[in-house]
Amino acid sequence: MTIRYPNGKKYIPTSATNKHPVMKHDAYRNRGQTLEDELNDSNAFYLSRNIAVIHKKPVPIQVVKVNYPNRSAAVITEAYYRTPSTTDYNGVWNGKYIDFEAKETKNKTSFPLQNLHVHQVEHMKNVYEQQGIPFLIIRFSTLNRYFLLPYETMIEKWDRMNEGGRKSITLQEFEDEAIEMETGFMPTIDYLKGLASFIGKEG
């Protein structure tokens, strides 16, 4: 099936290209998992334990072409995204609305800000202004390191880029200003623990 963005460009799924090495102690359990897989597993754990209700956002598509190989089956062969996507996940945790984007990068020293889109940043700004909690989860896939980057830090780096500064966030800046998370078992990524740590520091 071919899916295209509103501008007509072909959508290429990242899951086919972002297979990643993992640290030895997690090698078997996480083999072949993408960041999205790990977050979906974590969200299922949170829901099953009544910790939070967080889901990946569905993206509406407009079907253009359908094949009917037989009377009982229909196969969508081409579709377009109706609108640009906002962020990947949203939900409720401890009475708080959270909304976040998840990204992977193979870069070992920085996260390129070109991986974010203007409409995603604008969406997070709107969430923040309504007292929601927007943030990024970034996985350095080659290093197998995970960071939770608060909106306040992200927008500072975004504005720096727009003012002519560097177009990425360095790994050192992640180490200094973000919350690093370790993978585990049930949940795979306990990002709510990282978020609680950040909120505690802010309080």
VMD Tcl script that draws the C-alpha trace (Angstrom):
set ca {
  {0.00 0.00 0.00}
  {1.27 3.49 -0.85}
  {0.55 6.27 1.66}
  {1.37 9.88 0.88}
  {1.63 13.04 2.95}
  {-0.62 16.05 2.22}
  {2.17 17.52 0.03}
  {2.13 14.40 -2.15}
  {5.42 12.95 -0.96}
  {5.50 9.21 -0.43}
  {5.44 8.01 3.18}
  {8.31 5.63 4.02}
  {7.80 3.81 7.34}
  {10.71 4.08 9.75}
  {10.17 0.69 11.32}
  {11.72 -1.01 8.30}
  {14.95 0.94 8.59}
  {15.37 1.57 12.31}
  {16.33 -1.90 13.48}
  {18.92 -1.26 16.10}
  {21.60 -2.89 18.20}
  {20.96 -3.00 21.92}
  {23.05 -3.45 25.03}
  {23.93 -7.04 25.81}
  {21.62 -7.45 28.80}
  {18.62 -6.40 26.67}
  {19.72 -8.02 23.41}
  {17.25 -10.90 23.33}
  {14.23 -9.15 24.78}
  {14.45 -6.02 22.62}
  {15.71 -7.63 19.43}
  {14.14 -5.94 16.39}
  {12.06 -3.50 18.45}
  {11.76 0.12 17.42}
  {11.28 2.97 19.87}
  {7.59 2.91 18.96}
  {7.36 -0.79 19.87}
  {9.02 -0.13 23.22}
  {6.73 2.78 24.02}
  {3.62 0.84 23.02}
  {4.70 -2.00 25.33}
  {5.31 0.50 28.14}
  {1.93 2.15 27.63}
  {0.20 -1.24 27.72}
  {1.94 -1.90 31.05}
  {0.87 1.49 32.46}
  {-2.73 0.83 31.41}
  {-2.79 -2.70 32.85}
  {-1.56 -1.38 36.22}
  {-3.94 1.61 36.20}
  {-0.95 3.96 36.24}
  {-1.84 6.03 33.17}
  {-3.93 6.02 30.00}
  {-1.62 6.89 27.11}
  {-2.07 5.91 23.48}
  {-0.45 6.48 20.12}
  {-2.53 8.94 18.15}
  {-4.30 7.58 15.07}
  {-3.64 9.55 11.89}
  {-6.66 9.87 9.55}
  {-6.02 8.91 5.95}
  {-7.95 9.36 2.73}
  {-8.16 6.21 0.65}
  {-7.47 6.78 -3.06}
  {-7.13 3.32 -4.60}
  {-8.50 -0.04 -3.53}
  {-7.96 -3.45 -5.12}
  {-10.54 -6.19 -4.81}
  {-8.66 -9.48 -5.36}
  {-11.85 -11.33 -4.47}
  {-15.34 -10.64 -3.17}
  {-14.42 -11.14 0.47}
  {-11.27 -8.97 0.57}
  {-10.34 -5.39 -0.21}
  {-6.73 -4.15 -0.27}
  {-5.91 -0.43 0.01}
  {-3.11 0.28 -2.48}
  {-2.84 4.08 -2.18}
  {-3.84 6.58 0.47}
  {-2.96 10.10 1.64}
  {-2.69 11.65 5.07}
  {-5.55 14.14 5.35}
  {-3.67 16.51 7.64}
  {-0.11 16.77 8.96}
  {0.36 14.75 12.14}
  {0.93 16.54 15.45}
  {2.79 14.46 18.03}
  {2.93 10.69 18.48}
  {1.35 10.09 21.89}
  {-1.03 11.67 24.36}
  {-2.98 10.72 27.46}
  {-3.63 11.27 31.15}
  {-1.34 10.51 34.08}
  {-1.99 11.52 37.70}
  {-4.62 14.00 36.53}
  {-2.17 15.62 34.13}
  {-2.47 15.79 30.36}
  {0.75 14.67 28.68}
  {1.61 14.88 25.00}
  {4.89 13.84 23.43}
  {6.81 13.08 20.27}
  {9.20 10.13 20.01}
  {12.23 10.24 17.70}
  {15.20 8.02 16.94}
  {18.53 9.14 15.54}
  {21.61 7.20 14.43}
  {23.75 10.27 15.05}
  {26.16 9.61 17.94}
  {26.84 13.20 18.95}
  {23.64 15.21 18.44}
  {19.95 15.19 17.57}
  {19.19 17.16 14.36}
  {16.32 19.57 14.88}
  {15.28 19.03 11.27}
  {13.73 15.80 12.56}
  {11.01 17.95 14.11}
  {8.36 19.79 12.09}
  {7.09 23.32 12.67}
  {3.51 22.13 13.17}
  {4.68 19.67 15.85}
  {6.53 22.37 17.74}
  {3.51 24.67 17.44}
  {1.27 21.91 18.78}
  {3.53 21.38 21.80}
  {3.53 25.13 22.41}
  {-0.28 25.13 22.46}
  {-0.33 22.18 24.88}
  {2.18 23.93 27.16}
  {0.15 27.14 27.19}
  {-2.90 25.13 28.32}
  {-0.83 23.75 31.23}
  {-0.41 20.35 29.66}
  {2.98 18.62 29.75}
  {4.61 18.28 26.33}
  {8.02 16.68 25.86}
  {10.23 14.65 23.55}
  {11.56 11.13 23.97}
  {14.78 10.74 21.98}
  {16.61 7.49 21.36}
  {20.22 7.56 20.19}
  {19.92 4.19 18.48}
  {23.63 3.58 17.86}
  {24.42 4.32 21.51}
  {21.22 2.70 22.83}
  {20.60 5.72 25.08}
  {17.21 7.22 25.85}
  {16.40 10.76 26.96}
  {13.28 12.63 28.01}
  {13.63 16.23 26.87}
  {11.21 18.72 28.49}
  {9.43 21.19 26.24}
  {11.12 24.16 27.90}
  {14.54 22.85 26.94}
  {13.46 21.83 23.45}
  {11.95 25.23 22.61}
  {15.09 26.97 23.85}
  {17.18 24.98 21.34}
  {14.55 25.47 18.62}
  {14.61 29.24 19.12}
  {18.42 29.17 19.11}
  {18.33 27.52 15.68}
  {15.84 30.09 14.35}
  {18.12 32.86 15.56}
  {20.99 31.49 13.48}
  {22.54 29.13 16.03}
  {23.32 25.43 15.77}
  {20.71 23.23 14.12}
  {20.94 20.36 16.55}
  {20.94 19.49 20.24}
  {24.24 18.00 21.29}
  {24.55 14.78 23.25}
  {26.31 16.79 25.96}
  {23.26 19.05 26.21}
  {21.04 15.99 26.58}
  {23.30 14.72 29.35}
  {23.20 18.09 31.11}
  {19.59 19.20 30.57}
  {17.44 16.12 29.86}
  {16.47 13.06 31.88}
  {18.28 9.89 30.80}
  {16.25 6.70 31.03}
  {17.34 3.06 31.11}
  {15.46 0.19 29.50}
  {14.09 -2.49 31.76}
  {11.37 -5.07 32.07}
  {7.73 -4.12 32.69}
  {7.80 -1.41 31.55}
  {10.41 -1.45 28.81}
  {10.92 2.32 29.14}
  {9.67 3.80 32.40}
  {9.41 7.29 30.99}
  {6.80 8.33 33.57}
  {9.45 7.81 36.24}
  {11.70 10.15 34.26}
  {8.88 12.65 33.90}
  {8.15 12.50 37.64}
  {11.83 13.16 38.29}
  {11.73 16.26 36.09}
  {8.53 17.57 37.65}
  {10.05 17.01 41.08}
  {13.08 19.08 40.16}
  {10.87 21.86 38.78}
  {8.74 21.86 41.95}
}
mol new
graphics top color blue
foreach p $ca { graphics top sphere $p radius 0.5 }
foreach p [lrange $ca 0 end-1] q [lrange $ca 1 end] { graphics top cylinder $p $q radius 0.2 }
display resetview
